[in-house]
């Protein structure tokens, strides 16, 4: 059965390689998936697509919406 999960992804992006500055942020996704594990993977793929300069992606499924 497919459920909708709320997934938060903390993303760290390096702005400049010269002075090692980075910015951090959190992206929120609503993912339709069969399980929490699949929702985790799908959110990671989406975050990498949305933030290709990211170097760290911390994914956490926070709750079941439907």
Buried (B, 14 or more C-beta within 10 A) or exposed (E): EEBEBBBBBBBBBBEEEEEEEEEEEEBEBEBEBEEBEBBBBBBBEBBEEEBEEBEEBEBEBEEEEE
